[in-house]
Amino acid sequence: MRKRKWWTGIWTVLLCVMMVLTGPVGASAAGKADRSAYRSVFDASYYYSAYPDVAAACGKNNEALFNHFVDYGVREGRSASAEFNPQAYRQRYEDLQEAFGNDMAAYCRHYVTCGKKEGRNGRADGQPVVAADSSSKTEESTDTGNTQQANGNVIGTCTTSYVAGIPRANNVELAAARINGVVVQPGQSFSFSATILPRSRANGYVVAPIFVSGKKSTGVGGGVCQVSSTLYATMVYAGLPATERHPHSLPVDYLPKGLDATIAGNYLDLKFTNIYSQPLQIQASASNGTLTVSLVLQ
């Protein structure tokens, strides 16, 4: 018995040492080839400067920053560098979507091997502009930042479809109307759940299909998550990171995997902070089975 306990103790110590040496389990989730593709587009200095929340968690540890991008940043729509955002690259080119589907590493690999030479745009419209040192700042990067802030154009948009004329449509259209026109000031946080109000009959919501713990069910407000998901996809395309976002327990049929965002009660929400120096307006419309959400710098 003592011998067994002794071996158990030794094995536990060895396992801990292996975990320390190899890093977190999530960091090795992607294969070597995929990690190589991600690394080919990744700029640790940019990532650190562009995303204060990540900087606070990872510090200036380049490998920790890279692991965050691989494990979370790609799915959250964060930019790998000043010139490349995998989610935006996928959204921009339909031919690549048909070829690579949800293989995000493939988009990175394509951009490095072919996309640059073909003149394809890898940037996310509206992605964080990181101030460079005066010695390294170029005229091109300065102009990009000024144009982005001055024009007040749409920096991201997404359209999804829903079935009109059914109870679920009522909830989709009501939630869209409640976020439409909301202006988020620089540095201010936005909560989707708080903005659309509690999902209750008193607030105009009706019973419709929902997901509960990985199963299909019904509940008041079913369908509002299509609006939160469409907003999240818009954020991804714009390069605006979420400060809180949760995937559905089951796949949704109106967006590709990784672009959805569920909300529930007051414990699951979609949130973001306006990282720009200009007010950011949400524009949303839902009618006749078409939902469109846009983000506009004012």
Disulfide bonds with the S-S distance in Angstrom:
none
